[in-house]
Amino acid sequence: MAAAFQMTDFIEVAKVEDLPTGRAIVRAVGEHRIALYHTADGYFASDNTCPHRGGPLGEGDIIGNEIVCPWHLWSFEVDTGRCGGNPEVCIVTHDVRIDGDRILVRLS
């Protein structure tokens, strides 16, 4: 059984080899499903749910520093969570840290 974690903890969610540049994957952190992204600027994380219609962001395409929702093509900046097409909409982003070959995430 996995140990309980605190929201302030960084939790290992993947290895860097699991996430090539230009890709996204989905991981569970406790009861949360998060999307991890790897762009030319680094590693990023957000909630996996698009605020538009609930699409799975981790299944979308990365274009530059944006994740494009696979359901309705809304896009969000992976570092800030902002939606370029509608500045009133954003996704929840999470802190990411790399420790050797481990990707660590702290939920917001």
Jmol script that loads the backbone (N, CA, C; Angstrom):
load data "model"
ATOM      1  N   MET A   1       0.856  -1.182   0.000  1.00  0.00           N
ATOM      2  CA  MET A   1       0.000   0.000   0.000  1.00  0.00           C
ATOM      3  C   MET A   1       0.893   1.234   0.000  1.00  0.00           C
ATOM      4  N   ALA A   2       0.574   2.192  -0.848  1.00  0.00           N
ATOM      5  CA  ALA A   2       1.380   3.411  -0.962  1.00  0.00           C
ATOM      6  C   ALA A   2       1.162   4.295   0.261  1.00  0.00           C
ATOM      7  N   ALA A   3       2.216   4.999   0.609  1.00  0.00           N
ATOM      8  CA  ALA A   3       2.121   5.912   1.740  1.00  0.00           C
ATOM      9  C   ALA A   3       1.271   7.116   1.366  1.00  0.00           C
ATOM     10  N   ALA A   4       0.588   7.674   2.352  1.00  0.00           N
ATOM     11  CA  ALA A   4      -0.205   8.880   2.112  1.00  0.00           C
ATOM     12  C   ALA A   4       0.734  10.040   1.833  1.00  0.00           C
ATOM     13  N   PHE A   5       0.248  11.008   1.084  1.00  0.00           N
ATOM     14  CA  PHE A   5       1.066  12.171   0.792  1.00  0.00           C
ATOM     15  C   PHE A   5       0.306  13.431   1.147  1.00  0.00           C
ATOM     16  N   GLN A   6       1.050  14.479   1.354  1.00  0.00           N
ATOM     17  CA  GLN A   6       0.490  15.788   1.636  1.00  0.00           C
ATOM     18  C   GLN A   6       0.479  16.593   0.346  1.00  0.00           C
ATOM     19  N   MET A   7      -0.460  17.508   0.198  1.00  0.00           N
ATOM     20  CA  MET A   7      -0.542  18.343  -0.998  1.00  0.00           C
ATOM     21  C   MET A   7       0.731  19.159  -1.193  1.00  0.00           C
ATOM     22  N   THR A   8       1.487  19.400  -0.133  1.00  0.00           N
ATOM     23  CA  THR A   8       2.707  20.201  -0.244  1.00  0.00           C
ATOM     24  C   THR A   8       3.913  19.371  -0.663  1.00  0.00           C
ATOM     25  N   ASP A   9       3.746  18.061  -0.754  1.00  0.00           N
ATOM     26  CA  ASP A   9       4.846  17.163  -1.117  1.00  0.00           C
ATOM     27  C   ASP A   9       5.026  17.084  -2.627  1.00  0.00           C
ATOM     28  N   PHE A  10       6.282  16.941  -3.055  1.00  0.00           N
ATOM     29  CA  PHE A  10       6.560  16.572  -4.436  1.00  0.00           C
ATOM     30  C   PHE A  10       6.507  15.049  -4.500  1.00  0.00           C
ATOM     31  N   ILE A  11       5.754  14.520  -5.445  1.00  0.00           N
ATOM     32  CA  ILE A  11       5.546  13.088  -5.594  1.00  0.00           C
ATOM     33  C   ILE A  11       6.111  12.646  -6.944  1.00  0.00           C
ATOM     34  N   GLU A  12       6.853  11.540  -6.958  1.00  0.00           N
ATOM     35  CA  GLU A  12       7.334  11.010  -8.229  1.00  0.00           C
ATOM     36  C   GLU A  12       6.163  10.462  -9.027  1.00  0.00           C
ATOM     37  N   VAL A  13       6.046  10.915 -10.276  1.00  0.00           N
ATOM     38  CA  VAL A  13       4.942  10.475 -11.123  1.00  0.00           C
ATOM     39  C   VAL A  13       5.408   9.763 -12.389  1.00  0.00           C
ATOM     40  N   ALA A  14       6.670   9.944 -12.761  1.00  0.00           N
ATOM     41  CA  ALA A  14       7.189   9.311 -13.979  1.00  0.00           C
ATOM     42  C   ALA A  14       8.705   9.433 -13.984  1.00  0.00           C
ATOM     43  N   LYS A  15       9.302   8.762 -14.939  1.00  0.00           N
ATOM     44  CA  LYS A  15      10.729   8.894 -15.227  1.00  0.00           C
ATOM     45  C   LYS A  15      10.857   9.761 -16.481  1.00  0.00           C
ATOM     46  N   VAL A  16      11.960  10.501 -16.595  1.00  0.00           N
ATOM     47  CA  VAL A  16      12.133  11.356 -17.768  1.00  0.00           C
ATOM     48  C   VAL A  16      12.076  10.541 -19.060  1.00  0.00           C
ATOM     49  N   GLU A  17      12.532   9.303 -19.019  1.00  0.00           N
ATOM     50  CA  GLU A  17      12.490   8.459 -20.219  1.00  0.00           C
ATOM     51  C   GLU A  17      11.072   8.109 -20.645  1.00  0.00           C
ATOM     52  N   ASP A  18      10.090   8.270 -19.739  1.00  0.00           N
ATOM     53  CA  ASP A  18       8.684   7.985 -20.055  1.00  0.00           C
ATOM     54  C   ASP A  18       8.041   9.080 -20.902  1.00  0.00           C
ATOM     55  N   LEU A  19       8.687  10.247 -20.986  1.00  0.00           N
ATOM     56  CA  LEU A  19       8.030  11.413 -21.577  1.00  0.00           C
ATOM     57  C   LEU A  19       8.968  12.147 -22.541  1.00  0.00           C
ATOM     58  N   PRO A  20       9.002  11.718 -23.802  1.00  0.00           N
ATOM     59  CA  PRO A  20       9.858  12.399 -24.785  1.00  0.00           C
ATOM     60  C   PRO A  20       9.374  13.827 -25.050  1.00  0.00           C
ATOM     61  N   THR A  21      10.260  14.660 -25.530  1.00  0.00           N
ATOM     62  CA  THR A  21       9.905  16.032 -25.899  1.00  0.00           C
ATOM     63  C   THR A  21       8.770  16.016 -26.921  1.00  0.00           C
ATOM     64  N   GLY A  22       7.792  16.904 -26.692  1.00  0.00           N
ATOM     65  CA  GLY A  22       6.654  17.014 -27.604  1.00  0.00           C
ATOM     66  C   GLY A  22       5.518  16.064 -27.305  1.00  0.00           C
ATOM     67  N   ARG A  23       5.563  15.417 -26.148  1.00  0.00           N
ATOM     68  CA  ARG A  23       4.540  14.436 -25.792  1.00  0.00           C
ATOM     69  C   ARG A  23       3.868  14.796 -24.473  1.00  0.00           C
ATOM     70  N   ALA A  24       2.714  14.178 -24.254  1.00  0.00           N
ATOM     71  CA  ALA A  24       1.968  14.305 -23.002  1.00  0.00           C
ATOM     72  C   ALA A  24       1.581  12.911 -22.537  1.00  0.00           C
ATOM     73  N   ILE A  25       1.493  12.732 -21.216  1.00  0.00           N
ATOM     74  CA  ILE A  25       1.017  11.479 -20.637  1.00  0.00           C
ATOM     75  C   ILE A  25       0.134  11.813 -19.443  1.00  0.00           C
ATOM     76  N   VAL A  26      -0.626  10.836 -19.014  1.00  0.00           N
ATOM     77  CA  VAL A  26      -1.525  11.005 -17.870  1.00  0.00           C
ATOM     78  C   VAL A  26      -1.030  10.121 -16.737  1.00  0.00           C
ATOM     79  N   ARG A  27      -1.068  10.665 -15.526  1.00  0.00           N
ATOM     80  CA  ARG A  27      -0.679   9.917 -14.333  1.00  0.00           C
ATOM     81  C   ARG A  27      -1.675  10.216 -13.208  1.00  0.00           C
ATOM     82  N   ALA A  28      -1.789   9.284 -12.287  1.00  0.00           N
ATOM     83  CA  ALA A  28      -2.614   9.475 -11.097  1.00  0.00           C
ATOM     84  C   ALA A  28      -1.724   9.926  -9.949  1.00  0.00           C
ATOM     85  N   VAL A  29      -2.195  10.912  -9.214  1.00  0.00           N
ATOM     86  CA  VAL A  29      -1.556  11.368  -7.984  1.00  0.00           C
ATOM     87  C   VAL A  29      -2.660  11.334  -6.934  1.00  0.00           C
ATOM     88  N   GLY A  30      -2.651  10.302  -6.127  1.00  0.00           N
ATOM     89  CA  GLY A  30      -3.769  10.109  -5.208  1.00  0.00           C
ATOM     90  C   GLY A  30      -5.034   9.915  -6.031  1.00  0.00           C
ATOM     91  N   GLU A  31      -6.047  10.702  -5.759  1.00  0.00           N
ATOM     92  CA  GLU A  31      -7.310  10.626  -6.501  1.00  0.00           C
ATOM     93  C   GLU A  31      -7.332  11.558  -7.705  1.00  0.00           C
ATOM     94  N   HIS A  32      -6.282  12.342  -7.900  1.00  0.00           N
ATOM     95  CA  HIS A  32      -6.210  13.287  -9.018  1.00  0.00           C
ATOM     96  C   HIS A  32      -5.605  12.620 -10.249  1.00  0.00           C
ATOM     97  N   ARG A  33      -6.126  12.963 -11.412  1.00  0.00           N
ATOM     98  CA  ARG A  33      -5.499  12.569 -12.673  1.00  0.00           C
ATOM     99  C   ARG A  33      -4.875  13.831 -13.249  1.00  0.00           C
ATOM    100  N   ILE A  34      -3.580  13.753 -13.502  1.00  0.00           N
ATOM    101  CA  ILE A  34      -2.874  14.905 -14.027  1.00  0.00           C
ATOM    102  C   ILE A  34      -2.288  14.573 -15.390  1.00  0.00           C
ATOM    103  N   ALA A  35      -2.089  15.615 -16.176  1.00  0.00           N
ATOM    104  CA  ALA A  35      -1.416  15.491 -17.462  1.00  0.00           C
ATOM    105  C   ALA A  35      -0.014  16.049 -17.297  1.00  0.00           C
ATOM    106  N   LEU A  36       0.961  15.316 -17.796  1.00  0.00           N
ATOM    107  CA  LEU A  36       2.355  15.771 -17.810  1.00  0.00           C
ATOM    108  C   LEU A  36       2.726  16.103 -19.235  1.00  0.00           C
ATOM    109  N   TYR A  37       3.487  17.184 -19.402  1.00  0.00           N
ATOM    110  CA  TYR A  37       3.890  17.639 -20.726  1.00  0.00           C
ATOM    111  C   TYR A  37       5.397  17.838 -20.749  1.00  0.00           C
ATOM    112  N   HIS A  38       6.006  17.567 -21.904  1.00  0.00           N
ATOM    113  CA  HIS A  38       7.426  17.840 -22.083  1.00  0.00           C
ATOM    114  C   HIS A  38       7.562  18.651 -23.368  1.00  0.00           C
ATOM    115  N   THR A  39       7.945  19.914 -23.227  1.00  0.00           N
ATOM    116  CA  THR A  39       8.177  20.780 -24.374  1.00  0.00           C
ATOM    117  C   THR A  39       9.664  21.104 -24.435  1.00  0.00           C
ATOM    118  N   ALA A  40      10.054  21.844 -25.437  1.00  0.00           N
ATOM    119  CA  ALA A  40      11.449  22.276 -25.554  1.00  0.00           C
ATOM    120  C   ALA A  40      11.861  23.127 -24.354  1.00  0.00           C
ATOM    121  N   ASP A  41      10.887  23.722 -23.658  1.00  0.00           N
ATOM    122  CA  ASP A  41      11.170  24.560 -22.487  1.00  0.00           C
ATOM    123  C   ASP A  41      11.188  23.801 -21.176  1.00  0.00           C
ATOM    124  N   GLY A  42      10.864  22.507 -21.186  1.00  0.00           N
ATOM    125  CA  GLY A  42      10.922  21.730 -19.954  1.00  0.00           C
ATOM    126  C   GLY A  42       9.695  20.872 -19.735  1.00  0.00           C
ATOM    127  N   TYR A  43       9.493  20.512 -18.469  1.00  0.00           N
ATOM    128  CA  TYR A  43       8.398  19.639 -18.058  1.00  0.00           C
ATOM    129  C   TYR A  43       7.344  20.457 -17.325  1.00  0.00           C
ATOM    130  N   PHE A  44       6.071  20.133 -17.572  1.00  0.00           N
ATOM    131  CA  PHE A  44       4.955  20.871 -16.986  1.00  0.00           C
ATOM    132  C   PHE A  44       3.855  19.882 -16.623  1.00  0.00           C
ATOM    133  N   ALA A  45       2.945  20.314 -15.750  1.00  0.00           N
ATOM    134  CA  ALA A  45       1.831  19.456 -15.341  1.00  0.00           C
ATOM    135  C   ALA A  45       0.584  20.300 -15.125  1.00  0.00           C
ATOM    136  N   SER A  46      -0.562  19.683 -15.357  1.00  0.00           N
ATOM    137  CA  SER A  46      -1.849  20.330 -15.106  1.00  0.00           C
ATOM    138  C   SER A  46      -2.865  19.255 -14.753  1.00  0.00           C
ATOM    139  N   ASP A  47      -4.042  19.709 -14.324  1.00  0.00           N
ATOM    140  CA  ASP A  47      -5.143  18.775 -14.202  1.00  0.00           C
ATOM    141  C   ASP A  47      -5.382  18.194 -15.592  1.00  0.00           C
ATOM    142  N   ASN A  48      -5.900  16.996 -15.667  1.00  0.00           N
ATOM    143  CA  ASN A  48      -6.089  16.328 -16.956  1.00  0.00           C
ATOM    144  C   ASN A  48      -7.382  16.724 -17.647  1.00  0.00           C
ATOM    145  N   THR A  49      -8.216  17.513 -17.011  1.00  0.00           N
ATOM    146  CA  THR A  49      -9.543  17.806 -17.537  1.00  0.00           C
ATOM    147  C   THR A  49      -9.620  19.196 -18.162  1.00  0.00           C
ATOM    148  N   CYS A  50     -10.045  19.245 -19.416  1.00  0.00           N
ATOM    149  CA  CYS A  50     -10.264  20.522 -20.096  1.00  0.00           C
ATOM    150  C   CYS A  50     -11.507  21.191 -19.499  1.00  0.00           C
ATOM    151  N   PRO A  51     -11.420  22.483 -19.153  1.00  0.00           N
ATOM    152  CA  PRO A  51     -12.571  23.156 -18.555  1.00  0.00           C
ATOM    153  C   PRO A  51     -13.709  23.419 -19.552  1.00  0.00           C
ATOM    154  N   HIS A  52     -13.454  23.255 -20.835  1.00  0.00           N
ATOM    155  CA  HIS A  52     -14.485  23.504 -21.837  1.00  0.00           C
ATOM    156  C   HIS A  52     -15.566  22.433 -21.795  1.00  0.00           C
ATOM    157  N   ARG A  53     -15.187  21.186 -22.024  1.00  0.00           N
ATOM    158  CA  ARG A  53     -16.156  20.094 -22.025  1.00  0.00           C
ATOM    159  C   ARG A  53     -15.636  18.830 -21.357  1.00  0.00           C
ATOM    160  N   GLY A  54     -14.567  18.967 -20.561  1.00  0.00           N
ATOM    161  CA  GLY A  54     -14.067  17.830 -19.803  1.00  0.00           C
ATOM    162  C   GLY A  54     -13.162  16.887 -20.562  1.00  0.00           C
ATOM    163  N   GLY A  55     -12.647  17.320 -21.692  1.00  0.00           N
ATOM    164  CA  GLY A  55     -11.764  16.469 -22.494  1.00  0.00           C
ATOM    165  C   GLY A  55     -10.483  16.101 -21.769  1.00  0.00           C
ATOM    166  N   PRO A  56      -9.881  14.976 -22.136  1.00  0.00           N
ATOM    167  CA  PRO A  56      -8.649  14.495 -21.502  1.00  0.00           C
ATOM    168  C   PRO A  56      -7.408  15.169 -22.091  1.00  0.00           C
ATOM    169  N   LEU A  57      -6.913  16.191 -21.437  1.00  0.00           N
ATOM    170  CA  LEU A  57      -5.798  16.970 -21.974  1.00  0.00           C
ATOM    171  C   LEU A  57      -4.560  16.130 -22.236  1.00  0.00           C
ATOM    172  N   GLY A  58      -4.293  15.155 -21.410  1.00  0.00           N
ATOM    173  CA  GLY A  58      -3.113  14.317 -21.578  1.00  0.00           C
ATOM    174  C   GLY A  58      -3.134  13.470 -22.833  1.00  0.00           C
ATOM    175  N   GLU A  59      -4.267  13.417 -23.512  1.00  0.00           N
ATOM    176  CA  GLU A  59      -4.375  12.705 -24.782  1.00  0.00           C
ATOM    177  C   GLU A  59      -4.280  13.660 -25.970  1.00  0.00           C
ATOM    178  N   GLY A  60      -4.078  14.944 -25.677  1.00  0.00           N
ATOM    179  CA  GLY A  60      -4.013  15.946 -26.734  1.00  0.00           C
ATOM    180  C   GLY A  60      -2.627  16.065 -27.337  1.00  0.00           C
ATOM    181  N   ASP A  61      -2.519  16.978 -28.279  1.00  0.00           N
ATOM    182  CA  ASP A  61      -1.250  17.241 -28.960  1.00  0.00           C
ATOM    183  C   ASP A  61      -0.590  18.477 -28.373  1.00  0.00           C
ATOM    184  N   ILE A  62       0.735  18.421 -28.289  1.00  0.00           N
ATOM    185  CA  ILE A  62       1.508  19.587 -27.875  1.00  0.00           C
ATOM    186  C   ILE A  62       1.971  20.306 -29.135  1.00  0.00           C
ATOM    187  N   ILE A  63       1.677  21.588 -29.183  1.00  0.00           N
ATOM    188  CA  ILE A  63       2.144  22.445 -30.275  1.00  0.00           C
ATOM    189  C   ILE A  63       2.871  23.610 -29.622  1.00  0.00           C
ATOM    190  N   GLY A  64       4.179  23.638 -29.779  1.00  0.00           N
ATOM    191  CA  GLY A  64       4.986  24.647 -29.094  1.00  0.00           C
ATOM    192  C   GLY A  64       4.892  24.441 -27.600  1.00  0.00           C
ATOM    193  N   ASN A  65       4.368  25.443 -26.889  1.00  0.00           N
ATOM    194  CA  ASN A  65       4.176  25.357 -25.440  1.00  0.00           C
ATOM    195  C   ASN A  65       2.695  25.296 -25.070  1.00  0.00           C
ATOM    196  N   GLU A  66       1.888  24.756 -25.976  1.00  0.00           N
ATOM    197  CA  GLU A  66       0.462  24.631 -25.704  1.00  0.00           C
ATOM    198  C   GLU A  66       0.029  23.172 -25.835  1.00  0.00           C
ATOM    199  N   ILE A  67      -0.945  22.796 -24.996  1.00  0.00           N
ATOM    200  CA  ILE A  67      -1.598  21.508 -25.134  1.00  0.00           C
ATOM    201  C   ILE A  67      -2.946  21.771 -25.799  1.00  0.00           C
ATOM    202  N   VAL A  68      -3.259  20.954 -26.798  1.00  0.00           N
ATOM    203  CA  VAL A  68      -4.511  21.100 -27.543  1.00  0.00           C
ATOM    204  C   VAL A  68      -5.437  19.958 -27.136  1.00  0.00           C
ATOM    205  N   CYS A  69      -6.583  20.324 -26.598  1.00  0.00           N
ATOM    206  CA  CYS A  69      -7.549  19.313 -26.162  1.00  0.00           C
ATOM    207  C   CYS A  69      -8.000  18.494 -27.376  1.00  0.00           C
ATOM    208  N   PRO A  70      -8.012  17.162 -27.246  1.00  0.00           N
ATOM    209  CA  PRO A  70      -8.384  16.331 -28.388  1.00  0.00           C
ATOM    210  C   PRO A  70      -9.872  16.370 -28.738  1.00  0.00           C
ATOM    211  N   TRP A  71     -10.710  16.870 -27.847  1.00  0.00           N
ATOM    212  CA  TRP A  71     -12.144  16.860 -28.121  1.00  0.00           C
ATOM    213  C   TRP A  71     -12.603  18.035 -28.974  1.00  0.00           C
ATOM    214  N   HIS A  72     -12.248  19.252 -28.604  1.00  0.00           N
ATOM    215  CA  HIS A  72     -12.764  20.432 -29.309  1.00  0.00           C
ATOM    216  C   HIS A  72     -11.677  21.423 -29.689  1.00  0.00           C
ATOM    217  N   LEU A  73     -10.409  21.003 -29.562  1.00  0.00           N
ATOM    218  CA  LEU A  73      -9.250  21.764 -30.029  1.00  0.00           C
ATOM    219  C   LEU A  73      -9.003  23.066 -29.284  1.00  0.00           C
ATOM    220  N   TRP A  74      -9.519  23.207 -28.069  1.00  0.00           N
ATOM    221  CA  TRP A  74      -9.133  24.348 -27.249  1.00  0.00           C
ATOM    222  C   TRP A  74      -7.677  24.131 -26.843  1.00  0.00           C
ATOM    223  N   SER A  75      -6.902  25.201 -26.776  1.00  0.00           N
ATOM    224  CA  SER A  75      -5.495  25.051 -26.404  1.00  0.00           C
ATOM    225  C   SER A  75      -5.170  25.896 -25.177  1.00  0.00           C
ATOM    226  N   PHE A  76      -4.191  25.414 -24.419  1.00  0.00           N
ATOM    227  CA  PHE A  76      -3.793  26.041 -23.166  1.00  0.00           C
ATOM    228  C   PHE A  76      -2.280  26.072 -23.079  1.00  0.00           C
ATOM    229  N   GLU A  77      -1.739  27.177 -22.576  1.00  0.00           N
ATOM    230  CA  GLU A  77      -0.305  27.281 -22.339  1.00  0.00           C
ATOM    231  C   GLU A  77       0.052  26.341 -21.190  1.00  0.00           C
ATOM    232  N   VAL A  78       1.024  25.466 -21.393  1.00  0.00           N
ATOM    233  CA  VAL A  78       1.335  24.467 -20.360  1.00  0.00           C
ATOM    234  C   VAL A  78       2.017  25.080 -19.143  1.00  0.00           C
ATOM    235  N   ASP A  79       2.662  26.239 -19.306  1.00  0.00           N
ATOM    236  CA  ASP A  79       3.343  26.848 -18.158  1.00  0.00           C
ATOM    237  C   ASP A  79       2.424  27.714 -17.308  1.00  0.00           C
ATOM    238  N   THR A  80       1.461  28.395 -17.912  1.00  0.00           N
ATOM    239  CA  THR A  80       0.576  29.296 -17.164  1.00  0.00           C
ATOM    240  C   THR A  80      -0.838  28.766 -17.012  1.00  0.00           C
ATOM    241  N   GLY A  81      -1.248  27.860 -17.899  1.00  0.00           N
ATOM    242  CA  GLY A  81      -2.610  27.340 -17.890  1.00  0.00           C
ATOM    243  C   GLY A  81      -3.594  28.190 -18.672  1.00  0.00           C
ATOM    244  N   ARG A  82      -3.168  29.324 -19.203  1.00  0.00           N
ATOM    245  CA  ARG A  82      -4.074  30.235 -19.908  1.00  0.00           C
ATOM    246  C   ARG A  82      -4.513  29.692 -21.259  1.00  0.00           C
ATOM    247  N   CYS A  83      -5.740  30.001 -21.601  1.00  0.00           N
ATOM    248  CA  CYS A  83      -6.303  29.658 -22.899  1.00  0.00           C
ATOM    249  C   CYS A  83      -6.140  30.875 -23.802  1.00  0.00           C
ATOM    250  N   GLY A  84      -5.389  30.719 -24.885  1.00  0.00           N
ATOM    251  CA  GLY A  84      -5.157  31.838 -25.789  1.00  0.00           C
ATOM    252  C   GLY A  84      -6.419  32.356 -26.446  1.00  0.00           C
ATOM    253  N   GLY A  85      -7.386  31.497 -26.718  1.00  0.00           N
ATOM    254  CA  GLY A  85      -8.625  31.894 -27.371  1.00  0.00           C
ATOM    255  C   GLY A  85      -9.643  32.511 -26.447  1.00  0.00           C
ATOM    256  N   ASN A  86      -9.476  32.327 -25.131  1.00  0.00           N
ATOM    257  CA  ASN A  86     -10.424  32.876 -24.165  1.00  0.00           C
ATOM    258  C   ASN A  86      -9.679  33.117 -22.857  1.00  0.00           C
ATOM    259  N   PRO A  87      -9.188  34.343 -22.640  1.00  0.00           N
ATOM    260  CA  PRO A  87      -8.364  34.618 -21.457  1.00  0.00           C
ATOM    261  C   PRO A  87      -9.085  34.440 -20.116  1.00  0.00           C
ATOM    262  N   GLU A  88     -10.395  34.263 -20.140  1.00  0.00           N
ATOM    263  CA  GLU A  88     -11.137  34.044 -18.894  1.00  0.00           C
ATOM    264  C   GLU A  88     -11.126  32.576 -18.479  1.00  0.00           C
ATOM    265  N   VAL A  89     -10.607  31.704 -19.333  1.00  0.00           N
ATOM    266  CA  VAL A  89     -10.588  30.269 -19.065  1.00  0.00           C
ATOM    267  C   VAL A  89      -9.144  29.818 -18.889  1.00  0.00           C
ATOM    268  N   CYS A  90      -8.920  28.955 -17.911  1.00  0.00           N
ATOM    269  CA  CYS A  90      -7.572  28.407 -17.724  1.00  0.00           C
ATOM    270  C   CYS A  90      -7.665  27.031 -17.084  1.00  0.00           C
ATOM    271  N   ILE A  91      -6.542  26.313 -17.139  1.00  0.00           N
ATOM    272  CA  ILE A  91      -6.447  25.016 -16.478  1.00  0.00           C
ATOM    273  C   ILE A  91      -5.586  25.176 -15.232  1.00  0.00           C
ATOM    274  N   VAL A  92      -5.780  24.298 -14.274  1.00  0.00           N
ATOM    275  CA  VAL A  92      -4.988  24.304 -13.057  1.00  0.00           C
ATOM    276  C   VAL A  92      -3.639  23.675 -13.370  1.00  0.00           C
ATOM    277  N   THR A  93      -2.559  24.406 -13.101  1.00  0.00           N
ATOM    278  CA  THR A  93      -1.219  23.873 -13.319  1.00  0.00           C
ATOM    279  C   THR A  93      -0.605  23.471 -11.982  1.00  0.00           C
ATOM    280  N   HIS A  94       0.392  22.591 -12.054  1.00  0.00           N
ATOM    281  CA  HIS A  94       1.055  22.079 -10.866  1.00  0.00           C
ATOM    282  C   HIS A  94       2.562  22.256 -11.006  1.00  0.00           C
ATOM    283  N   ASP A  95       3.245  22.369  -9.877  1.00  0.00           N
ATOM    284  CA  ASP A  95       4.700  22.520  -9.874  1.00  0.00           C
ATOM    285  C   ASP A  95       5.359  21.204 -10.277  1.00  0.00           C
ATOM    286  N   VAL A  96       6.418  21.324 -11.082  1.00  0.00           N
ATOM    287  CA  VAL A  96       7.176  20.156 -11.523  1.00  0.00           C
ATOM    288  C   VAL A  96       8.640  20.375 -11.178  1.00  0.00           C
ATOM    289  N   ARG A  97       9.282  19.325 -10.742  1.00  0.00           N
ATOM    290  CA  ARG A  97      10.708  19.349 -10.447  1.00  0.00           C
ATOM    291  C   ARG A  97      11.320  18.068 -10.996  1.00  0.00           C
ATOM    292  N   ILE A  98      12.512  18.179 -11.544  1.00  0.00           N
ATOM    293  CA  ILE A  98      13.247  17.015 -12.032  1.00  0.00           C
ATOM    294  C   ILE A  98      14.345  16.709 -11.028  1.00  0.00           C
ATOM    295  N   ASP A  99      14.414  15.461 -10.612  1.00  0.00           N
ATOM    296  CA  ASP A  99      15.438  15.007  -9.674  1.00  0.00           C
ATOM    297  C   ASP A  99      16.119  13.798 -10.299  1.00  0.00           C
ATOM    298  N   GLY A 100      17.266  14.033 -10.934  1.00  0.00           N
ATOM    299  CA  GLY A 100      17.933  12.950 -11.658  1.00  0.00           C
ATOM    300  C   GLY A 100      17.089  12.527 -12.832  1.00  0.00           C
ATOM    301  N   ASP A 101      16.615  11.277 -12.797  1.00  0.00           N
ATOM    302  CA  ASP A 101      15.762  10.775 -13.879  1.00  0.00           C
ATOM    303  C   ASP A 101      14.290  10.726 -13.482  1.00  0.00           C
ATOM    304  N   ARG A 102      13.952  11.346 -12.360  1.00  0.00           N
ATOM    305  CA  ARG A 102      12.578  11.304 -11.845  1.00  0.00           C
ATOM    306  C   ARG A 102      11.847  12.618 -12.107  1.00  0.00           C
ATOM    307  N   ILE A 103      10.575  12.517 -12.509  1.00  0.00           N
ATOM    308  CA  ILE A 103       9.704  13.684 -12.647  1.00  0.00           C
ATOM    309  C   ILE A 103       8.837  13.724 -11.393  1.00  0.00           C
ATOM    310  N   LEU A 104       8.940  14.837 -10.666  1.00  0.00           N
ATOM    311  CA  LEU A 104       8.193  15.028  -9.425  1.00  0.00           C
ATOM    312  C   LEU A 104       7.162  16.128  -9.619  1.00  0.00           C
ATOM    313  N   VAL A 105       5.984  15.945  -9.051  1.00  0.00           N
ATOM    314  CA  VAL A 105       4.914  16.943  -9.166  1.00  0.00           C
ATOM    315  C   VAL A 105       4.364  17.238  -7.778  1.00  0.00           C
ATOM    316  N   ARG A 106       4.073  18.533  -7.551  1.00  0.00           N
ATOM    317  CA  ARG A 106       3.377  18.976  -6.346  1.00  0.00           C
ATOM    318  C   ARG A 106       2.058  19.562  -6.781  1.00  0.00           C
ATOM    319  N   LEU A 107       0.959  18.997  -6.271  1.00  0.00           N
ATOM    320  CA  LEU A 107      -0.360  19.486  -6.642  1.00  0.00           C
ATOM    321  C   LEU A 107      -0.595  20.896  -6.105  1.00  0.00           C
ATOM    322  N   SER A 108      -1.277  21.697  -6.891  1.00  0.00           N
ATOM    323  CA  SER A 108      -1.599  23.080  -6.486  1.00  0.00           C
ATOM    324  C   SER A 108      -2.735  23.094  -5.489  1.00  0.00           C
TER     325      SER A 108
END
end "model"
wireframe off; spacefill off
backbone 0.3
color backbone group
